[in-house]
Structures are given as structure tokens and as C-alpha cells.
Amino acid sequence: MADSTLIDTIQFGPEDAPTRKYEIYGSDEKTPTYALIYEQNGGDWRKRDETLSFAVKEEQEEAASTMDYGTSDSLPELRDLNAEARERCEQHWRNSSQR
């Protein structure tokens, strides 16, 4: 986590007073791997002990081992990994706020 890059920060809750935020980090700005979760506590953001992990790194390693034909470098990226990470954060927020 020491060499991670902050990719995005998203907040959920009322527009004027969000109650939770997710800081999405990755090895570079295109490859999100995890999100740190913070909750609003008396005006300050407090980090939760929970981290939301994305399987991007494992998926890339698996794809690299199965696509050993040299074509993967010339193919365009078909997935928007950052959008998928934001969606996962929103799903996590919705699921945990319904408890």
C-alpha cells in the first residue's frame, strides 16, 4: 500500500453532509486495487478498520497467463476499471447502510 496512487475520492449521503467516503487507490491511475473507507464522526472523517478490495490485480495476472500470444498489448482496454471500482463502492455503501 505504500506505493499506491490515490485515484478517486467519492462521498455518499446527503449532498450537504455526506456520511461516508471512499478513497480509491491503485498501483497507477488506471488500476484500482482497494478503497479505504471513512465515516463522518462529529465533523471529522474517521477511517474504518475495513478495506474494500478489488480483484483487478488477480484478474490481470490471470489474463496475462492465459493470453500469452502477444495480442493483449495491441488490444484496447475494454473495461473501465475506475468506473467499476466506483460502482463497487456505491454497492458497498448501499448494502452497509441498509443494515
N, C-alpha and C positions, 0 to 999 in steps of 0.2 A: 504494500500500500504506500510505501514511502515515495516511489517514483510515479505515482498516479497523477493524472491531469484532471482538474475539475472541468467537466463537460457542460453541465447544466444544473440549475437550481430551480425546482418547481415547488410551489406552495399550494396547499389545499385548505379549504374552509371558507368562511365569509370573505368577500373581496376586501373589505376594510380591516379585517382582523383574522388573517389566516391562522389556523391552529396547528398545522403540521407542514414541514418542508422536507424535501428530499434533495440531497446533493449527490449528483450522479458523477462518478469517477471512472476513468479507464486508463489504459496504457497509452492511448493517444486520443485526440478529439473525435475520432470516428468509431472507437471500440469501447463502449461502456461495459464495465465488468461488475460494478457494485454501486449501491447507493447508501449513504449514511442518512439516518432518519433523525429528525429533530422535532420536538414538540414545544409549543408555546407554554411558558410557565411564568406567570406573573410579569409579562413583558419581556422576558429573556427566552432565548432558544436553548433548550436543554437536549443534549444528544441522548438518544435511547441506546440501550445495550444491544439492540437488534440491528443487523445489517441486511439489506436486500441484495442478494447476489443474482447476477445474470449469467447464463450459461454460454456466453459468447465465446470465451476463450476455448472451452472444451469443444464447442461446435466448430471453431476454426481449425483446431488441431485434428479433429475427426475428418473434416472436409479435405484438409491438406493430405492426410494419409490415404484417402480414397480417391482423390483426384491427382494422381501422380503422373499426369500426361503432359504437363506444361501448359495446358489451356486455361488454367484458373487465373493466370496473370493477365490474360488479354480479355477475359470476360468482365462485363460491367458488374458492379455490385448491385444485386437485385433487391436487397433488403435495406431498409432504413433502420439501422440498429439503434440510433438515438431515439427515434420515434417509438420503437418497441420498448425501450427502457422507460420512457416517459409513461407509456401505457401500463407497463408493469407496476410502476409507482402508483399510478391512479387506481389500479385494481387493488393494490395492497391497502391504500388509504380507504377505499370504499369497503373492503372486507373487514378491516380492523375497526372502522367507525360504526359498523353495524353490530358489533359485539355488545 
